[in-house]
């Protein structure tokens, strides 16, 4: 009765919800890829800039790790 009043069919509603969910997943994946690529590029640039100023993150991390162990 309600379907006839508003023009909705339960199959059409389920299909529309499935399509909307699929679009949301695609957008979420796209956003994750964009943020991932942005984070990688930013990290590489930060590492190169720090290296040009003589800052060695691996040496700092290794010395900190040795300090914790010994």
C-alpha positions as CSV (number, residue, x, y, z in Angstrom):
1,X,0.0,0.0,0.0
2,X,2.7,2.5,1.0
3,X,4.8,1.4,-2.0
4,X,1.9,2.3,-4.3
5,X,1.3,5.7,-2.6
6,X,4.9,6.9,-2.9
7,X,6.0,5.0,-6.1
8,X,8.7,3.0,-4.4
9,X,9.4,-0.6,-5.1
10,X,11.4,-2.5,-2.5
11,X,13.6,-3.9,-5.3
12,X,14.4,-0.5,-6.6
13,X,15.1,0.9,-3.2
14,X,17.5,-2.0,-2.5
15,X,19.3,-1.5,-5.8
16,X,19.6,2.3,-5.2
17,X,21.1,1.6,-1.7
18,X,23.5,-0.9,-3.1
19,X,24.7,1.6,-5.8
20,X,25.1,4.4,-3.2
21,X,27.1,2.1,-1.0
22,X,29.3,1.1,-3.9
23,X,29.9,4.7,-4.8
24,X,30.8,5.5,-1.2
25,X,33.4,2.7,-1.2
26,X,34.9,3.9,-4.4
27,X,35.2,7.5,-3.0
28,X,36.7,6.1,0.2
29,X,39.3,4.1,-1.8
30,X,40.1,7.1,-3.9
31,X,40.5,9.3,-0.9
32,X,42.8,6.7,0.8
33,X,45.0,6.5,-2.4
34,X,45.2,10.3,-2.6
35,X,46.1,10.7,1.0
36,X,48.6,7.8,0.8
37,X,50.4,9.3,-2.2
38,X,50.4,12.7,-0.6
39,X,51.9,11.3,2.6
40,X,54.6,9.4,0.7
41,X,55.6,12.4,-1.4
42,X,55.6,14.6,1.7
43,X,57.8,12.1,3.6
44,X,60.3,11.8,0.8
45,X,60.5,15.6,0.4
46,X,60.9,16.0,4.2
47,X,63.7,13.4,4.2
48,X,65.5,15.0,1.3
49,X,65.3,18.5,2.9
50,X,66.4,17.2,6.3
51,X,69.3,15.4,4.6
52,X,70.5,18.5,2.9
53,X,70.7,20.2,6.3
54,X,72.7,17.3,7.7
55,X,69.9,15.7,9.8
56,X,70.1,11.9,9.7
57,X,66.9,10.4,11.0
58,X,68.2,6.8,10.7
59,X,71.3,7.6,12.8
60,X,69.1,9.4,15.4
61,X,66.7,6.5,15.6
62,X,69.5,3.9,15.8
63,X,71.3,5.8,18.6
64,X,68.0,6.1,20.5
65,X,67.4,2.4,20.1
66,X,70.8,1.6,21.3
67,X,70.4,3.9,24.3
68,X,67.2,2.1,25.3
69,X,68.8,-1.3,25.1
70,X,72.1,-0.5,26.8
